């Protein structure tokens, strides 16, 4: 339980300093006896994923420097130890690459495909003392901490009462005495957690505002959605440049596709909308190669993890090859995201969204109610998907499934924009069917693309003499596995398409989207 | 989560010193450790300065009506917690007997703690009883301190026979010699010959040392107040060997 005596924005803010911990301990110990105070100064940094999965789980991962690397210690926010490891050499970006042990096991299950991102270095000055009872048993601990972010000078101070398991009441009594004696707020947020917040700000602009009023004119309803999507592109673009996590690019691309989907929905031919269509099309294209390589890298990591010990070593040359290819693609992408075309494109589209109210409110294409416009588009895309899917037989070429996947993606994006305007229960049922079908279509295409790419990578590695027979065989075996997986997914197509093609599903979708349209009348 | 029990049919062989010092060594090595003091004498509880009192007594422990987590007390050492003993544990046999599947009861009670601890160390009372049988079903291994005397070895043979009779083949036995005085011929002979017939024996021996008795006055594990003594080093090595054997 933290108590905050002072919180300073800068080291020179001149806030009143707290009394020494020994004096605080004497004043609040009651029937307990304080041990002598021990003071330490150490450097540390907080590590978390970009989307703060550890913080979300109530964990803190602290990294302290050692002679040849870092020591990582995972604990709960309340200070309860979970696991630790000493890392020799540079800290790995992924939990999977940590040394075998409890820390790796605990982190990997939470961080998943997300990279572990260290925050800025913090200097932590700490004074500790234990409070003991008459039998000399420690009942709780007092800790005074002053933490300063080295790069910015931002500084926080705190006095914390560390409760021990089974003796929580004693700690609560000491905290109460501190609060009444010094007036410090026992419920104040832990300043270390605040620094963690500053070090790992929550993801910005990942969501878009829900469209709940289907009677709203489309231009008016979709403008804030497009603004949020533009924020996502902008924010994630910075994340891509900093190269902190592969999901940054993924989320940027999703925002691009959603934006394109909305721009198709709004058939307005105004110059700024035409510009945005071209801009997002270009952006989708220039980000594709790096994303493909990110996916290959993630798949490689997952495959290596699943491989038998020893066999994973054969995959290392492929990993090096992919990393080099990805670094090259990433460098090109960073140039693009720093280019005038990208920056001025973002600025121009933002201006168009922020100003030009008459276009958004008055243009004929912007005036129809969003429910009507989206409903019509959803029904049209459903009819198209139904026709494309119904024509697919076990002998149909792969391209037919790929075309259906594209239609399904468009359908899903439009549906998701207006979903909050529809009744929740049938909407969830529709989304379940769409997701299942899309999953199978995705598996079929992804595994095919991946297997083709693997064969190509194998040929290139073999041609350069950069891989031995063991590696080429491992790549071949992996491509075979993917081919088997693709065939299994392909066999599932009829099974997952059937509920989508069922009359009842079509009726439900039509009823949902027409009711949305009617409610707008 | 691994469960290690410090056990011998015979009393006075150093079971509690073994449980306390191994648990402390494991916690220092980074494991999250819980000591469960099952002995109504509450010596482990005493060493950790915790009050020998359990909410609901022995019944509270075995009935399952009380969350085991509520009985846990932090010790003064990081990553090392304790479920203290209570004088009512003298009736633990009877209380266990009143429960269904009494032999598997302890294992069932410990299971929910597996997210919070890497190692549970059970400090057991001497003798063979229903409590010990419940311990055998809950434990992955028994670490068995033996004094190098004929009587002590005899009790180990009894334990081996009991394990065979009860078909507890998965239960690893890790005997080791404690209170070894290498000035005594008998001690030297027994310590040297025992591994010939018992390859499962641990190779680390804990020497006889008066400093162990100071655990009672210091009320702490050896490494906390006499870290540089040979016997503290022996327990450290013993933990390293036990950890390897536990896998």
Interface residues (C-beta under 8 A of the other chain):
Chain A: X81 X82 X83 X84 X102 X130 X135 X136 X137 X138 X164 X165 X166 X167
Chain B: X30 X32 X49 X50 X71 X72 X73 X74 X76 X78 X79 X81 X118 X219
